[in-house]
Amino acid sequence: MKQVAEGAGVSPQTVSNVLNKSLLVKPSTRARVEEVIEQLGYEPNFAARSLRRSHTRTLACILYQRTPEPEPDPYAALVQASISTAARAAKHDLLIHTLLSGEPGELRVLEAMFTQRRIDGAVLLASDLPDDVLGLLAAWPHPVVLLDRDAPESGLPYVAATYAEGVRAAVRHVHGRGRQRIAFVGGPPQPLNRGAQSRLTGYHAGMRECGLDVEEGYVVAGDWGYASGAAALRQLFELPEPPDAVVAANDRMALGALHAARALGLRLPHDLAVTGFGDLDFARYLHPALTTVDLPVQDMARAAVQLLLNAVAGEVKSVTHRVLPTRLVVRQSA
C-alpha cells in the first residue's frame, strides 16, 4: 500500500479509501491510484484485513444433501448461482460448502468456518434439513439465514415462498381445463420435509376447492428426482382408473412423468396434463413445454443475502423473514 501511495503521489489512507470504495475520493485521484495498483499488481491481504476489522466480507452458501453422491440438481445450481450474484452485488465473496448430513460432526465443520473467521455469515439451503438440526443452528451465536424453508418455530431468519398456494393454483388450472382425475406426485414422505408437506397441503386444498375427492392411490411420494417422477407415473397408470392430470411437486419429477407418459403411448396433453413446480430453465424447452409454478429463486436469494448482511451488521432487532409469491406459468403440457 505504501508503494502504491508513493507511485500515485497520495497518502496510504487515500489508497485505503480507494480500495474500500469510499465516496470521499475524487474521481481523478481514484483513477490515478487504480492505475498504479494495476501497474504494480497489488492485491490487498484480506486475511490481515479481516483480523483487523473482525469481519471477512465473505459469506457462505451451505447446501444440504442426504447422500454423498446425489443426482445432479439444476435447482441447487440455480440457488448457488443466485446467492453468488447477490453476494457479489453486495461486494462480498462467496464460499460454497455442502453438509452431507445433519450429524454434529458435519455441523462442527461449518461452525469452524465462523470461529476461524473464514466467513461472516451463511445462507443455508434448508429445504430438506431436519428440524433438530435447525434447533442446533438456532443456538449458535453466528448469523445464519434459511433459504427455501418456512420455519418460524426455529427462531432463525428465513426466506420462503407460497408453496401451498402455487400447487393450489396448478390444481385449479387443470380442473378449469376439464380434468377431473387429478393425481399428485410429491416429495419425500417423511414428516421432517417441510417443503413436501406444504405442497401436499396445497394439493388437498385445491382439490377441496374444486369439489373433487382425492382418489385412492392418487398421491405418490417421490424423492425430487427424474426417475422417481417416472416411477410415480407408471404406478399411477397401473390403477384401475388412471388420472387425466398429474401435478408434480417439482420440475424434475414432472419431466420424469412426461418421459414415462410418452413411453406408455399417451398423447400429451390430450390424454394427460402434467404440471411442475420451480420453472427451471429446461421447462420451457421440453416438448410439450411444461406448465409449472414459478419459484422466484433469484429474488429469494437476494432477500436471504440482505437478511444475512443485516444480521452480520447487528441490525436485526428480532427474527425476520420473507415469504415471496409464486406464480403459475401456463405452457403446452397443461
C-alpha positions as a LaTeX table, in Angstrom:
\begin{tabular}{lrrr}
\hline
Residue & $x$ (\AA) & $y$ (\AA) & $z$ (\AA) \\
\hline
Met1 & 0.00 & 0.00 & 0.00 \\
Lys2 & 2.90 & 2.34 & 0.77 \\
Gln3 & 4.38 & 1.69 & $-2.69$ \\
Val4 & 1.04 & 2.42 & $-4.33$ \\
Ala5 & 0.74 & 5.64 & $-2.34$ \\
Glu6 & 4.23 & 6.77 & $-3.39$ \\
Gly7 & 3.59 & 5.89 & $-7.04$ \\
Ala8 & 0.31 & 7.83 & $-7.10$ \\
Gly9 & 1.55 & 10.74 & $-5.01$ \\
Val10 & $-1.09$ & 10.25 & $-2.29$ \\
Ser11 & $-1.23$ & 9.05 & 1.31 \\
Pro12 & $-1.67$ & 5.38 & 2.29 \\
Gln13 & $-5.03$ & 6.40 & 3.78 \\
Thr14 & $-6.18$ & 7.58 & 0.34 \\
Val15 & $-5.17$ & 4.22 & $-1.13$ \\
Ser16 & $-7.21$ & 2.53 & 1.61 \\
Asn17 & $-10.18$ & 4.75 & 0.78 \\
Val18 & $-9.95$ & 3.77 & $-2.89$ \\
Leu19 & $-9.81$ & 0.06 & $-2.03$ \\
Asn20 & $-12.84$ & 0.43 & 0.23 \\
Lys21 & $-14.85$ & 2.32 & $-2.42$ \\
Ser22 & $-15.07$ & 5.45 & $-0.27$ \\
Leu23 & $-17.02$ & 8.34 & $-1.82$ \\
Leu24 & $-14.56$ & 10.81 & $-0.26$ \\
Val25 & $-12.00$ & 10.22 & $-3.03$ \\
Lys26 & $-12.13$ & 12.47 & $-6.09$ \\
Pro27 & $-12.62$ & 10.61 & $-9.40$ \\
Ser28 & $-9.30$ & 11.86 & $-10.77$ \\
Thr29 & $-7.43$ & 10.70 & $-7.66$ \\
Arg30 & $-9.23$ & 7.35 & $-7.74$ \\
Ala31 & $-8.25$ & 6.82 & $-11.38$ \\
Arg32 & $-4.59$ & 7.63 & $-10.61$ \\
Val33 & $-4.45$ & 5.24 & $-7.65$ \\
Glu34 & $-6.20$ & 2.45 & $-9.60$ \\
Glu35 & $-3.72$ & 2.86 & $-12.44$ \\
Val36 & $-0.77$ & 2.38 & $-10.06$ \\
Ile37 & $-2.50$ & $-0.60$ & $-8.43$ \\
Glu38 & $-2.85$ & $-2.16$ & $-11.89$ \\
Gln39 & 0.79 & $-1.44$ & $-12.78$ \\
Leu40 & 2.13 & $-2.95$ & $-9.55$ \\
Gly41 & $-0.30$ & $-5.87$ & $-9.48$ \\
Tyr42 & $-1.20$ & $-5.00$ & $-5.90$ \\
Glu43 & $-3.64$ & $-7.30$ & $-4.08$ \\
Pro44 & $-4.80$ & $-6.49$ & $-0.52$ \\
Asn45 & $-4.16$ & $-9.10$ & 2.17 \\
Phe46 & $-7.74$ & $-9.97$ & 3.03 \\
Ala47 & $-6.75$ & $-12.31$ & 5.85 \\
Ala48 & $-4.96$ & $-9.48$ & 7.62 \\
Arg49 & $-7.81$ & $-7.06$ & 6.93 \\
Ser50 & $-10.37$ & $-9.48$ & 8.37 \\
Leu51 & $-8.35$ & $-9.85$ & 11.56 \\
Arg52 & $-8.13$ & $-6.11$ & 11.99 \\
Arg53 & $-11.75$ & $-5.40$ & 11.16 \\
Ser54 & $-13.28$ & $-8.52$ & 12.76 \\
His55 & $-15.15$ & $-9.33$ & 9.53 \\
Thr56 & $-14.13$ & $-11.10$ & 6.34 \\
Arg57 & $-16.57$ & $-9.77$ & 3.72 \\
Thr58 & $-17.09$ & $-13.44$ & 2.83 \\
Leu59 & $-20.41$ & $-15.26$ & 3.04 \\
Ala60 & $-21.11$ & $-18.97$ & 2.72 \\
Cys61 & $-23.72$ & $-20.83$ & 0.69 \\
Ile62 & $-24.42$ & $-24.09$ & 2.51 \\
Leu63 & $-26.11$ & $-26.90$ & 0.57 \\
Tyr64 & $-27.62$ & $-29.87$ & 2.41 \\
Gln65 & $-27.77$ & $-33.27$ & 0.77 \\
Arg66 & $-28.88$ & $-36.60$ & 2.16 \\
Thr67 & $-26.46$ & $-38.84$ & 0.25 \\
Pro68 & $-22.76$ & $-38.48$ & $-0.69$ \\
Glu69 & $-23.45$ & $-38.85$ & $-4.43$ \\
Pro70 & $-26.72$ & $-37.09$ & $-5.27$ \\
Glu71 & $-28.33$ & $-36.83$ & $-8.67$ \\
Pro72 & $-27.22$ & $-33.59$ & $-10.37$ \\
Asp73 & $-29.72$ & $-30.95$ & $-9.27$ \\
Pro74 & $-30.26$ & $-27.90$ & $-11.50$ \\
Tyr75 & $-32.26$ & $-26.28$ & $-8.70$ \\
Ala76 & $-29.31$ & $-26.36$ & $-6.27$ \\
Ala77 & $-27.06$ & $-25.00$ & $-9.04$ \\
Leu78 & $-29.50$ & $-22.13$ & $-9.64$ \\
Val79 & $-29.65$ & $-21.33$ & $-5.91$ \\
Gln80 & $-25.86$ & $-21.30$ & $-5.70$ \\
Ala81 & $-25.52$ & $-19.01$ & $-8.73$ \\
Ser82 & $-28.23$ & $-16.67$ & $-7.43$ \\
Ile83 & $-26.64$ & $-16.34$ & $-3.99$ \\
Ser84 & $-23.25$ & $-15.75$ & $-5.63$ \\
Thr85 & $-24.69$ & $-12.94$ & $-7.75$ \\
Ala86 & $-26.38$ & $-11.35$ & $-4.73$ \\
Ala87 & $-23.20$ & $-11.58$ & $-2.64$ \\
Arg88 & $-21.10$ & $-10.09$ & $-5.41$ \\
Ala89 & $-23.54$ & $-7.19$ & $-5.77$ \\
Ala90 & $-23.03$ & $-6.54$ & $-2.05$ \\
Lys91 & $-19.23$ & $-6.64$ & $-2.59$ \\
His92 & $-18.80$ & $-9.90$ & $-0.70$ \\
Asp93 & $-17.06$ & $-13.10$ & $-1.70$ \\
Leu94 & $-18.87$ & $-16.44$ & $-1.50$ \\
Leu95 & $-17.69$ & $-19.79$ & $-0.15$ \\
Ile96 & $-19.60$ & $-22.94$ & $-1.14$ \\
His97 & $-19.90$ & $-25.80$ & 1.33 \\
Thr98 & $-22.00$ & $-28.98$ & 1.40 \\
Leu99 & $-23.39$ & $-30.63$ & 4.52 \\
Leu100 & $-23.56$ & $-34.33$ & 3.73 \\
Ser101 & $-25.85$ & $-34.96$ & 6.70 \\
Gly102 & $-27.14$ & $-33.32$ & 9.84 \\
Glu103 & $-24.63$ & $-35.12$ & 12.06 \\
Pro104 & $-22.89$ & $-32.99$ & 14.73 \\
Gly105 & $-19.51$ & $-33.64$ & 13.11 \\
Glu106 & $-20.70$ & $-32.03$ & 9.88 \\
Leu107 & $-22.02$ & $-29.03$ & 11.78 \\
Arg108 & $-18.69$ & $-28.65$ & 13.60 \\
Val109 & $-17.01$ & $-28.13$ & 10.23 \\
Leu110 & $-19.45$ & $-25.34$ & 9.47 \\
Glu111 & $-19.03$ & $-23.78$ & 12.91 \\
Ala112 & $-15.26$ & $-23.82$ & 12.47 \\
Met113 & $-15.66$ & $-21.56$ & 9.43 \\
Phe114 & $-17.10$ & $-18.95$ & 11.76 \\
Thr115 & $-14.66$ & $-19.41$ & 14.65 \\
Gln116 & $-11.68$ & $-19.36$ & 12.28 \\
Arg117 & $-13.02$ & $-16.13$ & 10.75 \\
Arg118 & $-13.33$ & $-17.59$ & 7.28 \\
Ile119 & $-16.91$ & $-16.34$ & 6.87 \\
Asp120 & $-19.17$ & $-13.68$ & 8.36 \\
Gly121 & $-22.47$ & $-15.50$ & 7.83 \\
Ala122 & $-24.15$ & $-18.34$ & 5.96 \\
Val123 & $-27.22$ & $-18.82$ & 3.77 \\
Leu124 & $-28.38$ & $-22.40$ & 4.18 \\
Leu125 & $-30.49$ & $-24.13$ & 1.51 \\
Ala126 & $-32.58$ & $-25.88$ & 4.12 \\
Ser127 & $-35.46$ & $-27.42$ & 2.15 \\
Asp128 & $-34.76$ & $-30.93$ & 3.49 \\
Leu129 & $-32.84$ & $-30.09$ & 6.68 \\
Pro130 & $-34.32$ & $-31.89$ & 9.73 \\
Asp131 & $-35.90$ & $-29.77$ & 12.45 \\
Asp132 & $-33.50$ & $-31.00$ & 15.14 \\
Val133 & $-30.56$ & $-29.66$ & 13.13 \\
Leu134 & $-32.30$ & $-26.31$ & 12.83 \\
Gly135 & $-32.56$ & $-26.30$ & 16.62 \\
Leu136 & $-28.78$ & $-26.70$ & 16.89 \\
Leu137 & $-28.20$ & $-23.88$ & 14.42 \\
Ala138 & $-30.61$ & $-21.61$ & 16.30 \\
Ala139 & $-28.45$ & $-21.98$ & 19.43 \\
Trp140 & $-25.37$ & $-20.66$ & 17.63 \\
Pro141 & $-24.21$ & $-17.06$ & 18.05 \\
His142 & $-23.34$ & $-16.94$ & 14.34 \\
Pro143 & $-25.51$ & $-15.33$ & 11.63 \\
Val144 & $-27.41$ & $-17.96$ & 9.61 \\
Val145 & $-30.36$ & $-17.44$ & 7.26 \\
Leu146 & $-32.51$ & $-20.30$ & 5.95 \\
Leu147 & $-33.45$ & $-20.34$ & 2.28 \\
Asp148 & $-36.43$ & $-22.22$ & 0.82 \\
Arg149 & $-37.71$ & $-23.16$ & 4.26 \\
Asp150 & $-40.63$ & $-21.66$ & 6.19 \\
Ala151 & $-39.52$ & $-22.32$ & 9.76 \\
Pro152 & $-40.83$ & $-19.69$ & 12.18 \\
Glu153 & $-40.53$ & $-22.11$ & 15.10 \\
Ser154 & $-36.76$ & $-22.41$ & 14.56 \\
Gly155 & $-36.07$ & $-18.86$ & 15.71 \\
Leu156 & $-33.86$ & $-18.31$ & 12.65 \\
Pro157 & $-34.36$ & $-15.74$ & 9.88 \\
Tyr158 & $-35.70$ & $-17.39$ & 6.75 \\
Val159 & $-36.84$ & $-16.78$ & 3.18 \\
Ala160 & $-39.58$ & $-18.97$ & 1.75 \\
Ala161 & $-42.31$ & $-18.87$ & $-0.88$ \\
Thr162 & $-46.03$ & $-19.59$ & $-1.09$ \\
Tyr163 & $-45.55$ & $-23.28$ & $-1.89$ \\
Ala164 & $-49.07$ & $-24.41$ & $-0.98$ \\
Glu165 & $-50.70$ & $-21.61$ & $-2.98$ \\
Gly166 & $-48.60$ & $-22.49$ & $-6.03$ \\
Val167 & $-49.81$ & $-26.10$ & $-6.02$ \\
Arg168 & $-53.40$ & $-24.97$ & $-5.37$ \\
Ala169 & $-53.16$ & $-22.77$ & $-8.46$ \\
Ala170 & $-51.93$ & $-25.71$ & $-10.55$ \\
Val171 & $-54.81$ & $-27.93$ & $-9.37$ \\
Arg172 & $-57.37$ & $-25.20$ & $-10.07$ \\
His173 & $-55.86$ & $-24.63$ & $-13.51$ \\
Val174 & $-56.05$ & $-28.23$ & $-14.72$ \\
His175 & $-59.54$ & $-28.59$ & $-13.26$ \\
Gly176 & $-60.57$ & $-25.47$ & $-15.15$ \\
Arg177 & $-59.40$ & $-27.21$ & $-18.32$ \\
Gly178 & $-61.84$ & $-30.06$ & $-17.66$ \\
Arg179 & $-59.62$ & $-32.52$ & $-15.76$ \\
Gln180 & $-61.44$ & $-34.48$ & $-13.07$ \\
Arg181 & $-58.96$ & $-37.20$ & $-12.00$ \\
Ile182 & $-56.03$ & $-35.17$ & $-10.68$ \\
Ala183 & $-53.11$ & $-37.02$ & $-9.07$ \\
Phe184 & $-50.18$ & $-35.60$ & $-7.12$ \\
Val185 & $-46.52$ & $-36.61$ & $-7.19$ \\
Gly186 & $-44.97$ & $-35.19$ & $-4.03$ \\
Gly187 & $-41.63$ & $-35.05$ & $-2.30$ \\
Pro188 & $-40.21$ & $-37.46$ & 0.30 \\
Pro189 & $-42.88$ & $-38.67$ & 2.72 \\
Gln190 & $-41.01$ & $-38.17$ & 5.99 \\
Pro191 & $-42.69$ & $-35.54$ & 8.18 \\
Leu192 & $-39.49$ & $-33.52$ & 8.58 \\
Asn193 & $-39.59$ & $-32.43$ & 4.94 \\
Arg194 & $-41.45$ & $-29.14$ & 5.27 \\
Gly195 & $-41.36$ & $-28.29$ & 1.57 \\
Ala196 & $-43.06$ & $-31.57$ & 0.69 \\
Gln197 & $-45.66$ & $-31.03$ & 3.41 \\
Ser198 & $-46.55$ & $-27.55$ & 2.15 \\
Arg199 & $-47.00$ & $-28.74$ & $-1.44$ \\
Leu200 & $-49.17$ & $-31.68$ & $-0.32$ \\
Thr201 & $-51.28$ & $-29.30$ & 1.75 \\
Gly202 & $-51.77$ & $-27.15$ & $-1.34$ \\
Tyr203 & $-52.88$ & $-30.16$ & $-3.38$ \\
His204 & $-55.53$ & $-31.17$ & $-0.87$ \\
Ala205 & $-56.73$ & $-27.57$ & $-0.56$ \\
Gly206 & $-57.01$ & $-27.24$ & $-4.34$ \\
Met207 & $-58.94$ & $-30.49$ & $-4.65$ \\
Arg208 & $-61.41$ & $-29.34$ & $-1.97$ \\
Glu209 & $-61.91$ & $-26.00$ & $-3.71$ \\
Cys210 & $-62.66$ & $-27.81$ & $-6.96$ \\
Gly211 & $-65.13$ & $-30.14$ & $-5.24$ \\
Leu212 & $-63.01$ & $-33.19$ & $-6.07$ \\
Asp213 & $-62.24$ & $-36.24$ & $-3.96$ \\
Val214 & $-58.67$ & $-37.50$ & $-3.68$ \\
Glu215 & $-58.89$ & $-40.99$ & $-5.16$ \\
Glu216 & $-57.10$ & $-43.89$ & $-3.50$ \\
Gly217 & $-53.57$ & $-44.18$ & $-4.86$ \\
Tyr218 & $-53.59$ & $-40.71$ & $-6.41$ \\
Val219 & $-50.92$ & $-39.34$ & $-4.04$ \\
Val220 & $-47.48$ & $-40.80$ & $-4.76$ \\
Ala221 & $-44.25$ & $-39.86$ & $-2.95$ \\
Gly222 & $-41.10$ & $-39.21$ & $-4.96$ \\
Asp223 & $-37.61$ & $-38.05$ & $-4.00$ \\
Trp224 & $-37.46$ & $-34.86$ & $-6.14$ \\
Gly225 & $-35.52$ & $-36.71$ & $-8.88$ \\
Tyr226 & $-36.35$ & $-37.52$ & $-12.51$ \\
Ala227 & $-36.50$ & $-41.29$ & $-12.01$ \\
Ser228 & $-38.96$ & $-41.03$ & $-9.12$ \\
Gly229 & $-41.30$ & $-38.94$ & $-11.29$ \\
Ala230 & $-41.22$ & $-41.57$ & $-14.00$ \\
Ala231 & $-41.81$ & $-44.37$ & $-11.47$ \\
Ala232 & $-44.72$ & $-42.45$ & $-9.96$ \\
Leu233 & $-46.38$ & $-42.03$ & $-13.36$ \\
Arg234 & $-46.06$ & $-45.76$ & $-14.12$ \\
Gln235 & $-47.53$ & $-46.54$ & $-10.69$ \\
Leu236 & $-50.48$ & $-44.22$ & $-11.31$ \\
Phe237 & $-51.22$ & $-45.86$ & $-14.65$ \\
Glu238 & $-51.42$ & $-49.28$ & $-13.05$ \\
Leu239 & $-54.55$ & $-48.11$ & $-11.19$ \\
Pro240 & $-57.96$ & $-49.30$ & $-12.43$ \\
Glu241 & $-58.81$ & $-45.69$ & $-13.29$ \\
Pro242 & $-55.64$ & $-43.71$ & $-14.07$ \\
Pro243 & $-55.56$ & $-39.91$ & $-13.69$ \\
Asp244 & $-56.11$ & $-37.45$ & $-16.51$ \\
Ala245 & $-53.79$ & $-34.89$ & $-14.86$ \\
Val246 & $-50.64$ & $-35.10$ & $-12.73$ \\
Val247 & $-49.49$ & $-32.20$ & $-10.56$ \\
Ala248 & $-45.84$ & $-32.70$ & $-9.62$ \\
Ala249 & $-44.12$ & $-31.04$ & $-6.66$ \\
Asn250 & $-41.07$ & $-30.05$ & $-8.73$ \\
Asp251 & $-39.98$ & $-29.78$ & $-12.35$ \\
Arg252 & $-37.59$ & $-32.73$ & $-12.31$ \\
Met253 & $-40.31$ & $-35.17$ & $-11.26$ \\
Ala254 & $-42.65$ & $-33.59$ & $-13.83$ \\
Leu255 & $-40.04$ & $-34.22$ & $-16.54$ \\
Gly256 & $-39.72$ & $-37.85$ & $-15.43$ \\
Ala257 & $-43.50$ & $-38.18$ & $-15.59$ \\
Leu258 & $-43.58$ & $-36.73$ & $-19.12$ \\
His259 & $-41.00$ & $-39.23$ & $-20.34$ \\
Ala260 & $-42.83$ & $-42.17$ & $-18.75$ \\
Ala261 & $-46.13$ & $-41.00$ & $-20.24$ \\
Arg262 & $-44.61$ & $-40.95$ & $-23.73$ \\
Ala263 & $-43.24$ & $-44.45$ & $-23.19$ \\
Leu264 & $-46.77$ & $-45.60$ & $-22.35$ \\
Gly265 & $-48.04$ & $-44.14$ & $-25.64$ \\
Leu266 & $-50.00$ & $-41.30$ & $-24.03$ \\
Arg267 & $-50.71$ & $-38.16$ & $-26.03$ \\
Leu268 & $-49.71$ & $-35.03$ & $-24.13$ \\
Pro269 & $-51.68$ & $-33.06$ & $-23.14$ \\
His270 & $-54.68$ & $-34.74$ & $-24.82$ \\
Asp271 & $-54.62$ & $-37.90$ & $-22.68$ \\
Leu272 & $-52.74$ & $-36.47$ & $-19.72$ \\
Ala273 & $-51.94$ & $-32.97$ & $-18.45$ \\
Val274 & $-48.76$ & $-32.54$ & $-16.39$ \\
Thr275 & $-47.60$ & $-29.58$ & $-14.28$ \\
Gly276 & $-44.38$ & $-28.97$ & $-12.37$ \\
Phe277 & $-43.06$ & $-26.60$ & $-9.73$ \\
Gly278 & $-39.97$ & $-24.37$ & $-9.94$ \\
Asp279 & $-39.90$ & $-23.16$ & $-13.55$ \\
Leu280 & $-36.32$ & $-24.30$ & $-14.08$ \\
Asp281 & $-34.71$ & $-23.28$ & $-17.35$ \\
Phe282 & $-35.37$ & $-26.58$ & $-19.13$ \\
Ala283 & $-39.14$ & $-26.34$ & $-18.52$ \\
Arg284 & $-39.79$ & $-24.07$ & $-21.49$ \\
Tyr285 & $-37.72$ & $-26.22$ & $-23.87$ \\
Leu286 & $-39.49$ & $-29.52$ & $-23.25$ \\
His287 & $-41.95$ & $-30.96$ & $-25.74$ \\
Pro288 & $-44.59$ & $-30.14$ & $-24.80$ \\
Ala289 & $-43.30$ & $-27.14$ & $-22.87$ \\
Leu290 & $-44.02$ & $-27.59$ & $-19.17$ \\
Thr291 & $-46.78$ & $-25.73$ & $-17.37$ \\
Thr292 & $-45.27$ & $-25.06$ & $-13.96$ \\
Val293 & $-45.22$ & $-22.84$ & $-10.88$ \\
Asp294 & $-42.55$ & $-20.17$ & $-10.94$ \\
Leu295 & $-40.42$ & $-20.18$ & $-7.78$ \\
Pro296 & $-38.68$ & $-16.75$ & $-7.61$ \\
Val297 & $-35.25$ & $-18.17$ & $-6.73$ \\
Gln298 & $-33.23$ & $-15.08$ & $-7.64$ \\
Asp299 & $-35.47$ & $-12.79$ & $-5.59$ \\
Met300 & $-35.34$ & $-15.26$ & $-2.71$ \\
Ala301 & $-31.53$ & $-15.33$ & $-2.88$ \\
Arg302 & $-31.32$ & $-11.53$ & $-2.83$ \\
Ala303 & $-33.68$ & $-11.38$ & 0.15 \\
Ala304 & $-31.68$ & $-14.03$ & 2.02 \\
Val305 & $-28.37$ & $-12.25$ & 1.44 \\
Gln306 & $-29.88$ & $-8.95$ & 2.61 \\
Leu307 & $-31.26$ & $-10.56$ & 5.78 \\
Leu308 & $-27.84$ & $-12.10$ & 6.37 \\
Leu309 & $-25.97$ & $-8.83$ & 5.89 \\
Asn310 & $-28.40$ & $-7.16$ & 8.31 \\
Ala311 & $-27.63$ & $-9.86$ & 10.87 \\
Val312 & $-23.87$ & $-9.57$ & 10.33 \\
Ala313 & $-24.12$ & $-5.81$ & 10.86 \\
Gly314 & $-26.12$ & $-6.34$ & 14.05 \\
Glu315 & $-29.15$ & $-4.56$ & 12.63 \\
Val316 & $-31.66$ & $-7.35$ & 13.37 \\
Lys317 & $-33.72$ & $-6.44$ & 16.45 \\
Ser318 & $-35.93$ & $-9.52$ & 16.15 \\
Val319 & $-36.18$ & $-12.58$ & 13.92 \\
Thr320 & $-37.20$ & $-11.54$ & 10.42 \\
His321 & $-38.42$ & $-13.46$ & 7.41 \\
Arg322 & $-39.65$ & $-13.03$ & 3.85 \\
Val323 & $-42.27$ & $-15.13$ & 2.07 \\
Leu324 & $-42.36$ & $-14.41$ & $-1.66$ \\
Pro325 & $-45.26$ & $-15.18$ & $-4.01$ \\
Thr326 & $-45.27$ & $-17.99$ & $-6.56$ \\
Arg327 & $-46.89$ & $-17.70$ & $-10.00$ \\
Leu328 & $-48.42$ & $-20.24$ & $-12.37$ \\
Val329 & $-46.76$ & $-20.27$ & $-15.81$ \\
Val330 & $-49.09$ & $-21.87$ & $-18.37$ \\
Arg331 & $-47.49$ & $-23.75$ & $-21.26$ \\
Gln332 & $-48.45$ & $-26.64$ & $-23.53$ \\
Ser333 & $-48.22$ & $-29.59$ & $-21.11$ \\
Ala334 & $-51.45$ & $-28.42$ & $-19.41$ \\
\hline
\end{tabular}
